[in-house]
Amino acid sequence: MVDGQLSLSSGIWERDRVLDLLDKKYDFWLSSVGLPALVLVAEKMEFFTADDVWEELVNSFKVTPLERRCLGVVFRRAYKGGLIAKTGVFEKSRMVVCHAREKALWRSLLFKGGLRV
């Protein structure tokens, strides 16, 4: 590898390192606001992205994360906790600030059926 060249493993390691730091720093927010917002979305939508959780935070909880990357920790907690599953599908973000960046589409393991929102 050439000096300064990035590798997939170093990128994954750095991502996980930052998520671990955010997990510790914002534990209270993640547990009291972030994860509950994701659970609300997962109960009413079979498939969703971080945009949907962000909307729930703004509309129902009247907050946004102090650090935008905190949603990554929320999704990691939900995935490891068996609340959501990866689909391997990506959708363009609806949030203007994200410039149509692709975001993972997740499948809820809490969705009980009924009307899809």
N, C-alpha and C positions, 0 to 999 in steps of 0.2 A: 504494500500500500504506500502511496506517495505521501510525504509529509503534508498535513493539512487536508487530506482526502478523508471524507466521512465514510463510515461503514454503517451498515444496518444495525449491527450489534451495538456500536457505540451510541447510535441514535436511540435505540430502545433503552439502553442503560441510562442515558441522560433523561429520557422521558420518565422512566420509573423513579429515578432519583428526585426529580422535581415534584412528581405526584406524591411521593412519600413526605417531602418537606411540607407541601401544602396540606396534606392529610393531618400532620401534627399541628401545624400553625392554626388551621381553621377548623379543628375538630368540633368545637361547639356549634359553629354555623352549619357545618356539614350534617351533623346529627339532628339539629333542631329545625333546620329550614331546608337545606339542599336535598337530603334524602327523602324527607316527607313530601316535597314537591314532586320528585320523581315518582314516588309511590302513587300519588294522586293521578298523575298522567298515565302511569302503567295500569291503573285500575280501570280507566275509561277508554284507553286506546290500545289496540292490539299491536300496532306498529307506530313508532315515534322516533324523533331525533332530539338532539339537544335543544333545537329551536323550540320544541313543544314544552320542554321543561323550563326553559328560559321564560316563555310566555306565562307559565303557571307561577313562576316566582314573581314576576312583575304584576300579574293580574290578581292573583289570590293572596300572595304573601306581601305584596307591595315592597319588595326588595329586589336587589340584584346582588350577585356575589361581589365581595370586596376585591377579589382577584378573579378575573374571567376564567382562568384555568381551573378553578375549583370545580366546575362542572365535570371535568375529566375525572376528578377524584370521586364525585358523586356516582358517576357511571361505573367506575371501577368497583366501588363498594357494592353497588347494586348487582353487578355481574358476578362478583365473587360470592355474594350472598344468595345467589340463585333467584333473583327477582326478574332478571332480564337475560336475553340470549342474543348472541351475535347473529346477524342475518347474512353478512357478507355483501350487503347492498348499500349503496351510498346515494344520497340525494343532495341536490344543491340547496344550500342554506337560503332561507327566506329573509334572514336578517341582513339589512343593508351593510352594516359594519363588517360582515363576513365576506362581502364581495362575491357571492354565489359559490363560495368554497364548498367542496363536497363534505358532507357529514354522514357518519354512520347511521343507518336505519337499524333500530333495535326492535326485538320482539318481546313483548311483555309476557311474563310467566304468571302475572297476577290478573290478567284480563279474563273476565268470566263470560264474555259474549255480550249479546245485546246490541245496542246501537253503537256503531263505530263513529267516533268523533273525528 
